[in-house]
């Protein structure tokens, strides 16, 4: 199959491209800067509605939309352009518990895109929980000060490995089993701020304490860490953390069974992710 991956150089998109290619498919990453390798498509998402001709000849597309106030407009334009180009299957990366947590701005912006995707029975939405990879923002604080600063609270999230999301995407793009469905992609266990800190502390061989639920200092720190962080992004992050502290991002046993089914393998545990990360980052 010839498959377009819009957002194909990012955390999930890059892994999806690699997995598709390993499986013998022609995967084409589309991004503002698709990289130096062959086969990429330079794509400014602001003009995606004018790029229909570039999408012709693809059997399927994985759509990852960028966080921001224009996300809905970009996503709807992308869905229309892909369909006008004759792309047979669209898999959209959405968010788990999207409607319940739509008070978060970057959740709300995805709701109309999800609805548009379901206008056609052949398409699919993968609904990912929080990412393990969010922890990487906190790695310097954990190794330095012994603090896990992300204020995720104690209600609990079922965070998932981006590598598992990529496995799910590759299967949903190439198999018909999930057509017309919203499919949860969650991790196997409930995680709280203190539990995440404990996993990192055990792996690092030192105490790592949860930094607490105060959101504003964390957002202020992230302004200095994330390049180009806008006021919209900062407000979105603050709201997300507050909603997550109140509601968590829960997964049911049925959600976990569906997640393992679409991933096609046992779900990665947080401890396994932590150990893998340290193996990859330790000189």
N, C-alpha and C positions, 0 to 999 in steps of 0.2 A: 504494500500500500504506500501511497505518497501522502504524507501527513504534514500539515502546517502547524507549527507551535508558536502562537502569538504570545510574546513574553518568553521566548525560548532561550534566553540567556540568564534568567533569574534562578532563584532558589529551587523552585519546583520545575520550571520550564527547562532549565539546563539538564536536570536529571532525567526528565521525560524524553528529551531528544536523545540522550545517551542510551536509555533503555530501549527505545524504539529501534535505534540503529543496531544495538546488540541483537535484537530479534530479527534483523534482516529487512526492516522497513526503511524507506527513504523519508527521513525526518528533516524538515527544513525549519530552522529557527528564524523567527521574524522579530526584530527589535530595532530600536533606534540605531544601535551599533551591534550587528549580529556577530562580530568577531572576525578574526583574520582567516579562519578556515573557509573552505569552499562550501557552497550550497546554502548560504544564509541569505535572507531577504531584509534589506534595510527598510524600516517601516516607522514613519512618524504617526503615532496613534491619533494625533489631532486631525490627520487627513485620511483616516482609514476608510471613510465612506467613498473616497474617490479612487480606491485601489482595487476595485472589483476585478479588473483584468489580471492583476497579479495573483489572484486567488484561484483562477481557472486551472483545472487539471488536478486539483487535490481531491483525494477520496474522503479525507476527514480533516478536522482542525480542532486543536486544543486552544481554548480562549482563556487567557489570564488577563484581567483588566487591571489598570493601574489605580492605586489608591489616590483619591482626590475628588474635589467637588464636580469634576467633569466626567467622572467614571460612568454614570448612567448614559450620558450622551455618547461616549466613546463605545461602550458596550453594545448599545442598540444599533449604532452605525455598523459595528463589526458584524453582528449577527445578520443584518440585512445584506451587507456586502458579500459575506460568505455564501449566503443562500442564493443571491443573484448570480454568483459565480458558479453555481452548481455543485458546491461542496456537499457531499452526501450525508455527513454526520458531523455535528458539533458537540464537543464535550466542553462544558463551561466549569471553571473552578469557582464554586460558590463557598458559602460558609455554613457550618453546622448551627442549628437553632437560629437561622437567619431571621425569621419573622418574629420570634419571641424576643430577640435582642436587637430589634431594628432601631431602638433609640440611639444606638451607636451610629454615627454618620456614615462610616464606610460599610456598615451592614445595610443601611437604608438605600444607599446608592446601588446596591446589587439586586434589590428586590425586582425592579422592572426588567432587568436583564434576565433574571431567572424566569420570569413570566414569559418573556419573548422567546426564550429557548424552548419552552414547553408548548409553543404554538405548533411545533412539528414533532411527530411521534418518534422519529429516528434519533432525536438528540437526547442529551443526558446532562445532568448537573451533579458534579461531585461536591459534596458539602463537607469541607474540612474543618475540624476543630482547631484549637490553637496549635501552633507549631513548636516542636522541641527546639528548633533553631532560634526561637526568640531568646533562649538562654545565652546565646553567643554574645548578645549585647552586654550581658552581665559578667562575662568571663574575667575581664580585668579586675572588676570589683571583688570577685570571689577569690582570685589568686592573690590579690593585693591586700585588701582590707578584711577579707573573710566575710563578706556580706553579699547575700543574694538580693538585689535591690528591686526586682520587678514586683510591684504590689498586686499580685494576682489574687490575694486573699486566701480564705480558708474554706470557702464553699466547695470549690473543686472544679477543675477542668480535666478533660480527657485528651490531653495534647497528643499530637501525632508527629511522626518523623516525616520530613519532606520526602525522603526516599520512598516511604510507603505510599505517599500521595502520588509520586511519579509512577510507581508500579501500578496503582489503581488507574491512573490516566492512560497508561499504555494499553492496559487490558480493555478499558472502556472504549478507546479509540479503535481497536482492532477486532473486538468481539461484539456481537449484537445483544448480549445478555442483559444489558442495562439500559437499552433504548427506552426513552419515555419516562425515565425514573430519576428521582432525586436520591442519591446514594450517599449515606453518611460515611465519612472517612475519619475515624477516631483512633486514638491510642487505646491500649488495653486496660488502663488503670486510672483511677481518680488521683489527681495530683493537686496539692495545695502549695502555697508558698513555702511553709516549713518543710514539707516533704521533698520538694525540689531542692531546697537548700541542703537537706540531709543527704540526698543522693550525691550531690556534688562534693560535700564534705567527706563522705566515705571514700569516694574515688580519689580525692586530692590528698587524703591523709591528714586533714586538718579540720578544725571547726569552721563551718560556714553557717552563719545565722541568717534567718529571714529578716529583711530590713523593715518589715511592717507595712501597714496599709496606707500610709500617707502618700497621696498621688502626686501632689504638686512638686515636691522636691525631685521626684523621679523624672517627671516630664521636663523640668528644668535641666536636669543632667543630660537627658536625651537630646536636647537642643544642641548641646556641645558635641554629641557623638554622631548624630545622623546628619549627613551633609544635605543641605537644602531643605531642612525641616521648616515647613510653613506654619503660620498661626493656625490654619485649618487642621493640619496634621497634629499639632500639639493639642488642640481642643479635642479632636477625635480620640487621641490616645488617652487623655484624661477621662473622657466619658467612658471609653471602653473599659478602663481599669475599674472605675466605680461601678459600672453595670456588672462586670465580672465578679467583683467582690460580693455584690448582692445576690446574683443569680447563679454564679458559676457558668459553666458551659457543659451541662450534663449529657451523658450518653446512657442509653438503656441497654439491656442485654441484647435486644434485637438490633440496635445500632452496632454493637460490637460484632455480632455475627455477620451483619451485612458488610461491615468494614473488612473483616477478614476474607470474606468471599470475593470482594472486588480487588483486594490487594493480591489474593492468590497465595498467601503465605502467612505464617504467624505474625501478628503485629509486633513491631519493635517496642520493647520496654524502654522506659526513661533511663533506667540504669545502664542498659546496653548502649543507648545513644551517648550517655555521658562517657563511658569507657572508650567507645569508638572515637569520640571527639578528642579526648586527651591523647589517645594513641596517634591521631592524625596531626595534632598541634604541638606535641612535645618533641623537641629536637633530639 
